[in-house]
Amino acid sequence: MKRRTFAAATLAAVLATLGAALPQHASAQTDWPTRPVKLIVPFPPGGTSDVMGRMIADELSKLLKQPVVVENVGGAGGVIGTERGARAPADGYTLVQTGVGQSAVAHGLDPNLKYDSNADFIHVSQVHSGPNLLVVNPQTPFRTVKDVVDHARSNPGRLDYGFTHAASGHMAMELFKQTACAAAGGKAGSCQPLAMVGIPYRGGGPMMTAILGNEIPMMFINQDVALPHVKAGKLRPLAVTSLQRNPLYPDVPTMAEAGYPGFEALSWSGLSLPKGTPAPIVAKLEAAMKEAMGSPAVRQRMESNGFVVPEQGSRHYTDFVRVEKERWTKVIRTAGIKPE
């Protein structure tokens, strides 16, 4: 009798322990976050990615009632920080800023990346989208995209442009060169891309100095970076690479309007989590992102710099990343671009 009583008491204790543990685990997910959260921004401080990361970190800190602390992990065009994010514990306390360079372009440059942007992350929501701007030095005769194309065709190999390796402007130029054939009435594979000569620069700053000094005649550059120089008359804008005109440049046509239907080359970023993060945490963060991005202050701040607040939510951002990865992998392979 004593043995049965002891066994029953032991079983009851075990069941009680399990019963207590399960609700605590569920409660830990529901109560998230109970301590500071880290946001890996895989670029150095000061650039557009860093600005966007800090903006959303500030908004999430207010909504989640815990500090969201930015950790800049630069290197390899965003790859180093993104790889670290993919390996982080999937507990909701490490967020990862994903974006066009590290989540799409990188796959075209290196098929052996140590992470997969589709498989190794849960994409929570997109933060920003912005076009590139095709700009020329005002001393050039170019006033339209057609002017550029006509000159390039008449002078193969004699028209230069500036680029920063693997940046969104670089990708926009490669897409431009590849699609010029179709715009001229050619068929895929029946003609060569525009024969222009790319001059590489280590960053946007040196490249901007070069075009302002008329060392290079043209380039694609982010719309917010170009704005003060366009306003000062030091750069002439020819087209934007979004499907719609940009509010900062209402008189500048889109590349589609200039004769390239469907042409789109965007700078973008979003918020993601390591694969395996519990669903309740993902849902809570997704809801917080929707609220943050819907804030009038955030919208005003972004739109005043020519950025678009994209559709929010995990489903949209997951599909968007997949399409962008496919798009730029194809462009890079066609162009034969290799890692630096």
Stockholm file with secondary structure:
# STOCKHOLM 1.0

chainA/1-340         MKRRTFAAATLAAVLATLGAALPQHASAQTDWPTRPVKLIVPFPPGGTSDVMGRMIADELSKLLKQPVVVENVGGAGGVIGTERGARAPADGYTLVQTGVGQSAVAHGLDPNLKYDSNADFIHVSQVHSGPNLLVVNPQTPFRTVKDVVDHARSNPGRLDYGFTHAASGHMAMELFKQTACAAAGGKAGSCQPLAMVGIPYRGGGPMMTAILGNEIPMMFINQDVALPHVKAGKLRPLAVTSLQRNPLYPDVPTMAEAGYPGFEALSWSGLSLPKGTPAPIVAKLEAAMKEAMGSPAVRQRMESNGFVVPEQGSRHYTDFVRVEKERWTKVIRTAGIKPE
#=GR chainA/1-340 SS CHHHHHHHHHHHHHHHHHHHHHHHHHHHHHHCCSSCEEEEECSCTTSHHHHHHHHHHHHHHHHHTSCEEEEECCCGGGHHHHHHHHHSCSSSSEEEEEEHIIIIIHHHHCTTCSSCTTTSEEEEEEEEEEEEEEEECTTSSCCSHHHHHHHHHHSTTCCEEEEETTSHHHHHHHHHHHHHHHHTTCCTTSSCCCCCEEEEESSHHHHHHHHHTTSSSEEEEEHHHHHHHHHTTSSEEEEESSSSCCTTCTTSCBTTTTTCTTCCCEEEEEEEEETTCCHHHHHHHHHHHHHHHTCHHHHHHHHTTTCBCCCCSHHHHHHHHHHHHHHHHHHHHHHTCCCC
#=GC SS_cons         CHHHHHHHHHHHHHHHHHHHHHHHHHHHHHHCCSSCEEEEECSCTTSHHHHHHHHHHHHHHHHHTSCEEEEECCCGGGHHHHHHHHHSCSSSSEEEEEEHIIIIIHHHHCTTCSSCTTTSEEEEEEEEEEEEEEEECTTSSCCSHHHHHHHHHHSTTCCEEEEETTSHHHHHHHHHHHHHHHHTTCCTTSSCCCCCEEEEESSHHHHHHHHHTTSSSEEEEEHHHHHHHHHTTSSEEEEESSSSCCTTCTTSCBTTTTTCTTCCCEEEEEEEEETTCCHHHHHHHHHHHHHHHTCHHHHHHHHTTTCBCCCCSHHHHHHHHHHHHHHHHHHHHHHTCCCC
//
